[in-house]
Amino acid sequence: MLAVRVKTIQAVMPLVQMLLTPLMFLSGSLFPVGAKLPLWLTIATRANPISYAVAAMRTFVLHFIHTPAGAVSSFQGGLTWGSFVVPTWLDILVVLGCGFALLGVACAMFSKTE
């Protein structure tokens, strides 16, 4: 969606990296997303679609790893909405929904002539 508005190809990658780097750090892929976060950071991680992709991939990968139960349980936890633990199928649905919504916006931006 961002690449639609950029005039030169050299500006696309820095713009995408400027957006993806904070999203990656907020996703829980590098640092655990736990209950001890401040409220604003909890809201930011729950609004981040990459958090849902990381949670789904973590569940999928840990399903196939043969390790002691204590080791696997320290990595699991998933995202929660209040006291509701978000299931894996809903993680995937959130990621697909955000992807199709952004694709729709990009298609609408491409259809406009300047």
N, C-alpha and C positions, 0 to 999 in steps of 0.2 A: 504494500500500500504506500509506503514511503517512497519507493523507487518511481512511482508514477509521477510525482511532482518534481523530481530532480531533473535538471537540464543536462548535466554531464554525468557520465558513468563513473568518473573518479570520485564523485561526491557520495555515491550510494553506500559503499562499504563503511566509511567513517560514520555516516548517519545511522546505519543499521547497528554498528557496534556500540554507538553511543546509547542506543535504546536497549540492546540485548544484554550489555554488561550489568546494569543494575537489576534487570529481570533475572539474570542468572544467579546473582548473589542473594536475591530475595526468594529464590525458588526452593531452597533447602537442598540443593544438589551438593553444595560445598560445606554448608554449616547446617546443623540440625534446626528445624523449625519446631520449637517446643512451646509449652504453655507459659514459659517465663518471659515472653516477649512483651514489650510495651504495647498498648492498645493500637497505636498508629501503625506499628510494624506488623502486628497481627492482621490488621485490615489490609495492609499492602501485600502481605504474602497470600492472603485468601483471594485477593483480586487479580493476582498474577496467574495467567494461564499456564505458565511453565511449571509452577508448583504442582499443578494437577498432573502434568505429564511426568514429572519426576516421581510423584507418589505412585502413579500407575506402573511405571517402569521398575521402580524399586520393589513393588509387590510381585511383579512378574518375574524378575530376576531372582529374588529371594525364595520364590516357590521352587526353583530348580537347584538351589544350592544345598548340599548335604553337610550341614554344620550342626553343632549342638543348639538346642532350642534357645538357650540363654543368649547366644551370640546373635541369632537371627532376630530375636525379640527386641534387642537393643537398637536395631536399624528400622524396625517397623514402627508404626504409629499412625501414619497417614494424616490427612488433614481433617480438621473438625470444623463444623459450623455450630458454635456453641457446644452443646453436649452431643450433637449428632456427628458420628464418624462417617465421613464421605466414603462410600464404597467405590471399588475400582471401576465398575461400569459407569458410575457418575463422573469419575475423574476423566475417563475417556470421552464421555459425552460433552463435558465442559471444554476440553481441548478441541474436539471436532467442531463444536458450536462456535467457539471463538475464531477458529481457522476459517470456517465458511462465512462468518460475518465479515471478517477482514477481507476475504476474497471478494465478497459482494461489494464492499465499499471500493476496493481497487477496480473492479469491473465497471462500477458506476463512474469512477473518476476517469477511466480510460475512454468511456463512451462520450464524454464531454469534449467538444472541440474548442480550441482556443482561437 
